Every structure is written in C-alpha cells, then in structure tokens.
C-alpha cells in the first residue's frame, strides 16, 4: 500500500483546535477538505498545492478558520482515498474515489477500509468516441477583448477568479480561453449547475416513460394517504415548490455535502410547511428528492446508477463528467458534479436542439421549453444582497428583456461563479467557470453576456 502524507508530517489535533470549533463543526470542515481534495485530485488531476489555492481557498467563511486548523490530507494512492484527521480519539473523515462516480464521503466514524463497501456500478461505453465540437474561432478584436476582460478580476466583479470561458455560436466554438492550470479536459465542481443536469436526467426518464412530471414523487418514506407529502409531484420538485421546510438557507445541506450524511436521512425527512406548488423556495433538497424518486421508480440500483451515463452523458460525449453520490448510492446531483466547460457546451447544445443530439432524441419534444417556462410560484426579483436575479423554470434560471438580454434566455447557475447561459434567440451558449470568493463579489454574468452579444453580429 502506498500512502502519501502531503506537505507536512501528519500531526494529531491539539487542544487549540477545540477552541476554534466544536467537534461537530470540525468534522464538517474535515469532510469539506477530504471531499474537495479527493475530487479535485482524482477527477481533475490537480495537485494538492493547487487545490489549496483554489478549491479550498475563499470557501464558506464559517469554515475557513476550522479548515486552517486541520491536519494535512493523507492520500492513499492504492485505494484512492483521502483522509483528514480532526480528533485524537475518533477516525478521520474519509473520501473515496471510483471511476465515473468520483469521490464519496464515508459517514463520520467510518474507517478508510470500509470504502471497499461503497456502492458502484459497471459503466459501459457503448458508443464510439465523441466527435469533437466544431470550431470557428473568432478573430474579431472587440469580441476577443470582451473574453479577455472576464479574466481581469475587476471588470465583472472585483476579485472574481475566472478559470474558463467558452462561447458557442451556431454549433461551433468561437471563443475558448482558460486560466493557467486549466484546459478543456480539466473538470471543476459545478455546484448548482448540477441541478440543471439533474433536470436533464429526469427529462430522459420522462422520454423513456419511467417517470411523469405530473406524478406524485411517491417516496416509500412518505407512506399512506395521511401523509400530505404524498401530494408533491415531480414538477413541484423541479420548480423548487415542494412546500417542504428546507431550513433558513435552502442552498446549505452541509450534513449531506460535508458530513457524510445520506440523502434519505436528511433531504426526504423534512416536514411540509406550504401546499405543494404554491411557494417558491430555493432548496437543494427538492433536487435530491427528485433524483431519489427516479431511483425508486427505476427500482434497480445498478440500472439507476448507470442511467445518467447511458441515456445522457455518454450519448452527448460528456466523458469528462463525474456524478458523485452519497454512501447509500443516491446521486447528490444538486451540487456534487464535476465537469468541463466543453461538456457543459454539449449539454447546452442539447437544449438548443430541443433535446435532439446528432439526430437522436435524448429529451422529450418540448422539454427545453418546459425547463425555460416560469413556474407557477416565482422567486423575488432581487436576492437578499440586492443583486437582481432571474425568474425560475425547472432547475434553470430565467433571463430576458429586464436583464438586457434576449427574450427566452435561460441559464444553469452555480456557486463560486459557474454559468451556462443558453440564448436560443441568438443560437449562442456562454459558459464561464470560476473560483469566486464564497461570500464575496459575484461574477456579473449578465453584464458579461451582454458584452459578448454586443460584440457579435446579429
């Protein structure tokens, strides 16, 4: 067995660490460090030094001090695990890697040797290698200048950190630029862009008549006619209007994302506080429940784990995309997906083609219109920090004239500046990836998209 002790020799947690955070918080911080190091190291091939400077830099403010107090990561190259110790008398937090499924956190208290029991499935490539995306790189000076400004850390947000920009027009890549350390084969975590990928997987299941958006989610954990959660439909979940209590900040599901918790223990156990379909609340849990509903509808765990690859990713040629799960085998497709700018371009092209890719229908006819149609309940026009946000469809954000963008524009958006803008009126995709400060300035994707469109001929 070959084990790498990264940077400094492993040191046990000292009493000073207990002054920084309580054990439960330290456990979450250690889970953060183990999970992000594992995913970036094995999914993207990035060094620990680079991971510390990007994936683990400018993270949620509440975790920064605790993360800085932790021991160095321990990487087991033979078993492909990453461990982070946070207590003298308890096992370290462990994240374990698998092909296609990326890294999965073991539950707290689990030892690294338990990783051999994690769920997986054999994923077969049944298709030829994907055709490369067509290229017609623009030489227009004004257009190139607009792309360059996305990387200057100032024009679209002071201190924002862009790693990739890709622009596709009429099916061809017309601009592509990466920051040092990234290229077209380097995946990053999508954060909530994953929600739009989840909607795409659900769409493929609708085409296959596995699920219907008007069906009740029908989870086994919500039994009998007396449980009102049984009225929640797949459409309610996709529209972020389940009516379930997701806490004061629905985008924070730390027990699952960082704590090694299971979806079935945290996401589906919430109580109903509003009638389904009547109130919009941004909630990671709604996406997690929709994917859990698909698992129960398929009824075979191996087939469920293979389904997104067989029906969506591999047909599109999204071969640099990793879909991570909890240790119970449920996809955490509200955030924990790692993919490249080019793979996101393939996803966007599927939507510009109304669900058809290379002559094959992947999504139902009209699915693109469905995800881009305003849900019955809508978010406020402005977010809490005064930044205007779009409306909401089905796991996609909606933009248009009030943002200075063409009508019908919609987008997949994620934390730290992950953006896929789909602009059907101009047949254009704009992808921007980044490592913006979590709690600091946001990259102004609306202004950037406007500048890109202004630099291109109609």
C-alpha positions in Angstrom: 0.0 0.0 0.0 1.4 3.4 -0.9 0.2 6.3 1.3 1.3 9.9 0.7 1.5 12.3 3.6 1.0 15.6 1.8 3.0 18.7 2.7 3.9 18.2 6.4 4.0 15.1 8.6 0.6 14.2 10.0 0.0 15.8 13.3 -2.7 15.0 15.8 -5.3 17.6 16.6 -4.2 19.7 19.6 -6.4 21.2 22.2 -6.1 24.5 20.4 -8.2 23.2 17.7 -11.1 22.7 20.1 -11.0 26.4 20.7 -11.6 27.1 17.0 -14.7 24.9 16.6 -16.7 22.2 18.3 -16.2 18.6 17.2 -19.3 18.6 15.0 -18.1 21.7 13.1 -14.6 20.4 12.8 -16.0 17.2 11.4 -17.8 19.1 8.7 -14.6 21.1 7.9 -12.6 17.9 7.7 -15.3 16.5 5.4 -15.0 19.6 3.2 -11.2 19.2 3.0 -11.3 15.5 2.3 -14.1 15.7 -0.3 -12.8 18.6 -2.3 -9.2 17.3 -2.2 -10.3 13.9 -3.3 -12.5 15.1 -6.2 -10.0 17.7 -7.5 -7.1 15.3 -7.1 -8.7 12.2 -8.8 -11.4 13.7 -11.0 -9.3 16.6 -12.3 -5.7 15.5 -11.7 -4.8 18.7 -9.7 -2.0 18.9 -7.2 -2.7 19.4 -3.5 -0.9 22.7 -3.7 -3.2 23.9 -6.5 -6.3 22.6 -4.7 -5.3 24.5 -1.5 -5.1 27.7 -3.7 -8.4 27.2 -5.5 -10.9 24.6 -4.3 -10.0 25.2 -0.6 -9.4 28.9 -0.9 -12.1 31.6 -0.2 -14.6 28.9 0.8 -17.7 29.5 3.1 -16.4 32.0 5.7 -17.8 29.9 8.5 -15.4 27.0 7.7 -12.2 28.9 7.0 -10.7 29.0 10.5 -11.7 25.4 11.2 -10.2 24.2 7.9 -7.0 26.1 8.5 -6.6 24.3 11.9 -6.8 20.8 10.4 -4.0 18.3 9.7 -2.7 17.8 6.2 -4.6 15.4 3.9 -3.4 11.8 3.7 -3.7 10.4 0.2 -3.8 6.6 -0.2 -2.8 6.1 -3.9 -3.5 2.4 -3.9 -7.0 2.6 -2.5 -7.7 6.1 -3.9 -8.9 7.6 -0.6 -8.2 10.9 1.0 -8.3 11.2 4.8 -8.3 14.3 7.1 -7.9 13.8 10.9 -9.7 16.2 13.2 -9.8 14.4 16.6 -7.4 12.3 18.6 -9.9 9.7 19.6 -12.1 9.3 16.5 -11.4 8.2 12.9 -10.6 10.8 10.3 -13.0 11.9 7.7 -12.5 9.8 4.5 -13.5 10.4 0.9 -13.1 7.5 -1.6 -12.9 7.7 -5.4 -14.5 5.5 -8.0 -14.4 5.7 -11.8 -17.3 7.8 -13.3 -18.8 8.4 -9.8 -15.9 10.5 -8.4 -15.5 10.8 -4.7 -17.9 9.7 -2.0 -17.7 10.6 1.7 -17.8 7.9 4.2 -20.0 8.5 7.2 -18.4 10.0 10.3 -16.8 7.3 12.4 -16.1 5.0 9.4 -12.6 3.9 8.9 -10.9 4.0 5.5 -11.0 0.2 5.0 -14.8 0.5 4.9 -14.5 2.2 1.5 -14.5 -1.3 -0.1 -18.2 -1.5 0.6 -19.3 1.7 -1.2 -21.9 1.3 -4.0 -20.9 1.4 -7.6 -21.9 0.0 -11.0 -20.2 -1.0 -14.2 -20.5 1.7 -16.7 -20.1 0.6 -20.3 -19.2 2.9 -23.2 -21.5 1.5 -25.9 -20.7 4.3 -28.4 -17.7 5.5 -30.4 -15.5 8.2 -29.0 -17.4 11.5 -29.2 -16.9 13.8 -32.2 -15.0 16.9 -31.2 -17.1 20.1 -31.1 -16.7 22.1 -34.3 -14.5 25.2 -34.1 -14.7 28.5 -35.8 -12.6 30.7 -33.5 -13.4 34.4 -33.9 -10.6 36.9 -34.6 -12.7 39.9 -34.0 -10.8 42.3 -31.8 -13.7 43.6 -29.9 -15.0 40.1 -29.2 -11.7 38.8 -28.1 -11.3 41.8 -25.8 -14.7 41.0 -24.2 -13.5 37.5 -23.5 -10.2 38.7 -22.0 -12.0 41.1 -19.6 -13.6 38.1 -18.0 -10.2 37.1 -16.6 -9.0 40.6 -15.4 -10.5 40.1 -11.9 -12.1 43.5 -12.0 -14.5 44.3 -14.9 -17.2 41.8 -13.9 -16.6 41.8 -10.1 -13.7 42.9 -8.0 -11.6 39.9 -7.1 -13.5 37.4 -9.1 -11.5 34.5 -10.4 -12.3 33.1 -13.9 -10.8 29.7 -14.9 -12.6 29.1 -18.2 -14.8 30.9 -20.8 -16.3 29.2 -23.8 -18.7 30.7 -26.4 -20.6 28.6 -28.9 -22.5 30.1 -31.8 -24.4 28.2 -34.4 -23.0 24.9 -33.1 -19.3 25.9 -33.3 -16.9 27.1 -30.6 -16.0 30.7 -31.4 -14.1 31.5 -28.3 -12.3 29.4 -25.7 -9.9 30.6 -23.0 -8.5 29.0 -19.8 -6.6 30.3 -16.8 -3.2 28.7 -16.1 -3.7 25.2 -14.7 -6.9 24.5 -16.6 -7.8 23.3 -20.1 -10.6 21.6 -22.0 -10.2 18.4 -20.1 -10.0 19.8 -16.6 -13.3 19.3 -14.7 -14.4 21.6 -11.9 -17.2 21.2 -9.4 -20.4 22.5 -11.0 -22.1 23.4 -7.7 -25.7 24.1 -8.5 -25.3 23.8 -12.3 -25.7 20.1 -11.3 -29.4 20.8 -10.8 -29.8 21.5 -14.5 -28.0 18.3 -15.3 -30.4 16.5 -12.9 -33.4 18.0 -14.8 -31.9 16.7 -18.0 -31.6 13.2 -16.5 -35.3 13.4 -15.3 -36.2 14.5 -18.9 -34.6 11.4 -20.4 -36.5 9.3 -17.9 -39.8 11.1 -19.0 -39.0 10.2 -22.6 -38.4 6.6 -21.6 -41.8 6.7 -19.7 -40.1 5.8 -16.4 -41.5 8.9 -14.7 -44.0 11.6 -15.4 -43.7 15.1 -14.1 -47.3 15.2 -13.0 -46.9 12.0 -11.0 -46.5 12.2 -7.2 -42.9 11.6 -6.1 -44.3 8.6 -4.3 -41.4 8.0 -2.0 -41.6 4.9 0.1 -40.7 7.1 3.2 -44.0 9.0 2.7 -46.5 6.2 3.1 -50.2 6.1 3.2 -53.0 8.7 2.4 -52.5 10.5 5.7 -49.0 11.9 4.8 -49.6 15.2 2.8 -46.1 14.9 1.3 -47.6 12.3 -0.9 -49.1 15.2 -2.9 -45.8 16.6 -4.0 -45.3 16.0 -7.7 -42.1 15.7 -9.8 -42.9 19.1 -11.3 -43.2 20.6 -7.9 -39.7 19.4 -7.1 -38.3 20.6 -10.4 -39.9 24.0 -9.8 -38.5 24.4 -6.3 -42.0 24.5 -4.9 -42.3 21.3 -2.9 -43.6 23.1 0.1 -41.1 21.3 2.4 -39.2 23.0 5.1 -35.6 23.3 3.9 -34.3 25.5 6.7 -33.5 29.2 6.6 -31.0 28.7 3.8 -32.1 26.0 1.4 -28.8 26.0 -0.5 -27.0 24.7 2.5 -27.3 21.0 3.0 -24.0 20.6 4.9 -24.8 17.3 6.6 -25.0 15.7 3.1 -22.4 17.8 1.3 -19.8 17.8 4.0 -20.9 15.5 6.8 -21.1 12.1 5.0 -24.8 12.0 5.6 -27.3 10.2 3.4 -30.0 11.8 1.3 -32.6 9.5 2.9 -31.7 10.7 6.4 -31.6 14.5 5.7 -33.4 15.5 2.4 -36.6 13.5 2.5 -37.4 13.7 6.2 -38.5 17.4 6.1 -42.0 18.3 7.1 -44.5 20.1 4.8 -45.0 23.9 5.6 -46.8 25.1 2.5 -49.1 23.5 -0.1 -47.1 22.0 -2.9 -46.8 24.3 -5.9 -47.8 27.4 -4.0 -44.5 28.8 -2.7 -41.0 29.0 -4.3 -38.1 28.3 -2.1 -34.6 27.6 -3.4 -33.9 24.1 -1.9 -31.2 21.6 -2.6 -33.5 19.0 -1.1 -36.0 19.4 -3.9 -33.4 18.3 -6.4 -32.2 15.5 -4.2 -35.8 14.2 -3.7 -36.5 14.3 -7.5 -33.5 12.1 -8.1 -34.4 9.8 -5.2 -37.9 9.5 -6.8 -36.3 8.4 -10.1 -34.3 5.8 -8.2 -37.4 4.3 -6.7 -39.3 4.4 -10.0 -36.4 2.5 -11.7 -36.4 0.0 -8.9 -33.0 -1.4 -9.6 -29.9 0.3 -8.1 -27.4 -0.8 -10.7 -29.7 0.4 -13.5 -30.3 3.7 -11.6 -26.6 4.4 -11.2 -25.9 3.6 -14.9 -28.9 5.5 -16.2 -27.5 9.1 -16.4 -24.4 7.8 -18.2 -26.3 5.6 -20.6 -29.0 8.0 -21.5 -27.5 11.4 -21.3 -23.7 11.8 -20.6 -22.3 9.2 -23.0 -24.6 9.9 -25.9 -23.6 13.6 -25.7 -19.9 12.8 -25.3 -19.8 14.3 -21.8 -16.9 11.9 -21.0 -15.2 14.2 -18.5 -18.1 14.4 -16.2 -18.3 12.7 -12.8 -21.6 12.3 -10.9 -21.0 11.9 -7.2 -23.2 10.0 -4.7 -23.7 9.6 -1.0 -22.6 6.3 0.5 -26.1 4.9 0.1 -25.8 5.3 -3.7 -28.1 8.4 -4.1 -26.8 10.9 -6.6 -26.0 14.3 -4.9 -26.9 16.0 -8.2 -27.9 19.3 -6.5 -24.2 20.2 -6.4 -21.6 17.4 -6.5 -21.0 17.0 -10.2 -17.6 17.7 -11.7 -17.4 18.6 -15.4 -15.6 20.7 -18.0 -16.6 23.8 -19.9 -16.8 21.7 -23.1 -19.0 19.1 -21.5 -21.3 21.9 -20.4 -21.3 23.1 -24.0 -22.6 19.7 -25.1 -25.4 20.0 -22.6 -26.3 23.4 -23.8 -26.3 22.3 -27.4 -28.8 19.5 -26.5 -31.2 22.2 -25.3 -30.6 24.5 -28.3 -31.6 21.4 -30.3 -34.8 20.8 -28.4 -33.5 17.6 -26.9 -32.0 16.1 -30.1 -28.3 15.3 -30.4 -26.8 14.1 -33.7 -30.2 13.0 -34.9 -31.1 11.1 -31.7 -33.8 12.3 -29.4 -32.5 12.4 -25.8 -35.2 14.5 -24.2 -38.9 14.7 -24.9 -40.0 17.2 -27.5 -40.7 20.5 -25.8 -38.6 19.7 -22.7 -36.4 22.7 -23.4 -39.5 24.9 -23.4 -40.6 23.2 -20.2 -37.5 24.0 -18.2 -37.4 27.6 -19.6 -41.1 28.3 -18.7 -41.7 30.2 -15.5 -43.0 28.0 -12.7 -46.3 29.0 -11.0 -44.5 30.2 -8.0 -41.5 32.5 -8.5 -38.6 33.9 -6.6 -38.4 37.6 -5.7 -36.9 39.9 -8.4 -33.9 40.7 -6.1 -31.8 38.4 -4.0 -31.1 39.3 -0.3 -27.9 41.2 -1.2 -29.7 43.4 -3.7 -28.5 41.6 -6.9 -31.2 41.2 -9.4 -31.8 37.5 -10.3 -33.8 35.9 -12.9 -37.1 34.0 -12.7 -37.2 30.3 -12.3 -38.3 27.5 -14.5 -37.5 23.8 -13.9 -34.0 23.7 -12.4 -32.9 26.6 -14.7 -32.9 30.3 -14.1 -34.7 32.6 -16.5 -33.5 35.8 -18.0 -34.7 38.2 -20.6 -35.5 41.8 -21.5 -35.5 43.2 -18.0 -31.9 42.0 -17.7 -31.0 43.5 -21.1 -30.8 40.0 -22.7 -32.8 38.4 -25.5 -36.2 37.0 -24.5 -36.1 33.3 -23.8 -32.6 33.3 -22.3 -32.2 30.8 -19.5 -29.2 29.5 -17.5 -27.7 26.9 -15.3 -26.0 28.7 -12.4 -23.8 27.5 -9.6 -21.9 28.8 -6.6 -18.5 30.4 -7.0 -19.3 31.5 -10.5 -20.4 28.5 -12.6 -22.5 29.6 -15.5 -24.1 28.1 -18.6 -26.1 30.7 -20.4 -28.4 29.4 -23.2 -29.6 32.1 -25.6 -31.9 30.5 -28.2 -32.8 33.7 -30.0 -29.1 34.1 -31.0 -28.3 30.4 -31.1 -25.5 31.1 -28.6 -24.1 29.4 -25.5 -21.9 31.3 -23.0 -20.0 29.2 -20.4 -18.0 30.7 -17.6 -16.3 28.8 -14.8 -14.6 30.2 -11.7 -13.4 30.2 -8.1 -15.1 33.4 -6.9 -15.0 34.3 -3.2 -17.7 32.4 -1.4 -19.3 35.3 0.3 -17.5 38.0 -1.7 -18.1 39.6 -5.1 -20.1 37.6 -7.7 -19.1 37.5 -11.4 -21.6 39.6 -13.2 -22.7 37.1 -15.8 -25.5 39.3 -17.1 -23.1 42.2 -18.0 -20.6 39.7 -19.5 -23.2 38.0 -21.6 -24.5 41.4 -22.8 -20.9 42.5 -23.8 -20.3 39.2 -25.6 -23.6 39.5 -27.5 -22.9 43.2 -28.4 -19.5 42.2 -29.8 -21.1 39.6 -32.1 -23.0 40.3 -35.3 -26.7 39.6 -35.2 
